[in-house]
Amino acid sequence: MIHEDCVIVRDPEILGGMPVFRGTRVPFKNLLDYLEGGHTLDEFLEEFPSVTREAAIAALESR
């Protein structure tokens, strides 16, 4: 399922349909795991530079 306004997409061709940040192969779950593990958003963004701050915040807000 792909919508132009969504920052999180599911495509069976990408990681078996796992929700990922649009234009990347970074699973949304990675962000949740980082935050639940006590890490900051900045640490996540350093580790996954293909995800923008805006995309990460939008994904969390729409959750």
Secondary structure, DSSP 4 states (H G I P E B T S, - for coil): ---TT-SEE--TTSGGG--EETTS--BHHHHHHHHHTT--HHHHHHH-TTS-HHHHHHHHHH-
